[in-house]
């Protein structure tokens, strides 16, 4: 009877993870897809000026959102997973949420202050000025997001769907702004960005309440705030280099190789990036289970860490294979730019798998609250990869970016393996003491 019950529980968990993954991919398609469709329509109608203005400003606005988030999605998800595993006090979890919010609000206030300073100090174009004014509230609103709590409750699919709201709102505003003056277009698209994130936070609160986790106030402690600043500061230090890495590659390509090679890199990165993000959704769904496994067995090995995240590895391998086969077909049948771009993709697709291996190991560090170690690994990897790309772009051309990505992933894998094995040895010593 107990064996049958265990199988049923396992099957229910598998179904829940599959549903969450489907909802995450659906949210990604709805959000990113809506932006892509409107941008494609602008290209078709020749309105490249609005497309360029919006694309640049939206990209930096999202970078601001990432900075405010500061990896709290992972940290709060791990904390709630541990609370559920140990049957801990919910009030402690809400205290952690508010302590995390203090950090996020601090980052948001600094970014808003920087934006207001830019408005005061510089004579910005009409679109830029209005977009900045109307999008800044989104940063303050996002400081209160509850995506990490939903992920920890194994409702990451709900988190993913709500996360698409700001993208859809921005896409709709962009479409409606196509014939407006630059200032009005900036105001409408910037306001849509803020309204989208306001609706996202509201939807998250509703989803938590429906799940029986109605938000509650718990006074932050000075110790907790200090821990939040250390942990999230480490996460932010590890996240920002990755956000800046692609931009550095674009700069190197533009300076050393020209427009055609840069276009090849942009096109290939979009395809590989989408595949990697879908594999990342699977890791996000698997993360609470990994945290609980580590809490139950601190000596959990690297092999078990991979087994728990095997879905993401299978997805990454499948996408690498699909891209490789597609590249073979395109280079055989097509001509011109498509051949060059997909010829590059035929080699570049391997980075989908190598990145997935590295990020699975990083998740293992996160599950053990080794945020500083993960940040150090990412910073070293990005720094050396950028230096390698800059030094050897003249020798290898656009192929240097495949090499630099593989170098980056190899460094992350090596350092993460070292720290994970070190953590296991420390737990062995602790248990034998």
URHU-V448606 format. One record per pair of residues at least 12 apart in sequence whose C-alpha atoms are under 6 Angstrom apart, sorted by the first residue. I is the first residue (numbers start at 0). J is the second residue. Records with the same first field share a line. If there is no record, write none. Layout:
BEGIN
I->J + J
END
This chain:
BEGIN
19->155 + 156
20->281
22->156
23->156 + 159
26->159 + 160 + 163
30->163 + 166 + 167
33->167 + 170
34->170
67->103 + 106 + 107
69->231 + 235
70->234
72->146 + 147
75->147 + 148
76->147 + 148 + 150 + 151
77->290
79->151
80->151 + 287
93->217
94->217 + 219
98->219 + 224
99->227
100->142 + 143
102->228
103->142
104->142
107->138 + 139
125->181 + 182
126->181 + 182 + 185
129->182 + 185 + 186
130->185 + 186 + 189
133->186 + 189 + 190
134->189 + 190 + 192 + 193
136->193
137->193 + 196
144->200
146->158
151->287
161->199
164->195
165->192 + 195 + 196
168->191 + 195
169->188 + 191 + 192
172->188
173->188
233->370 + 371 + 374
234->370
236->374
237->374 + 377 + 378
263->340
267->344
275->351
278->311 + 314 + 315
281->311
282->311
290->366
298->423 + 426
315->351 + 352
316->352
319->348 + 349 + 351
323->345
326->341 + 345
347->401
354->408
357->408 + 411 + 412
360->415
376->411 + 414
380->407 + 410
381->407
384->403 + 407
388->403
END
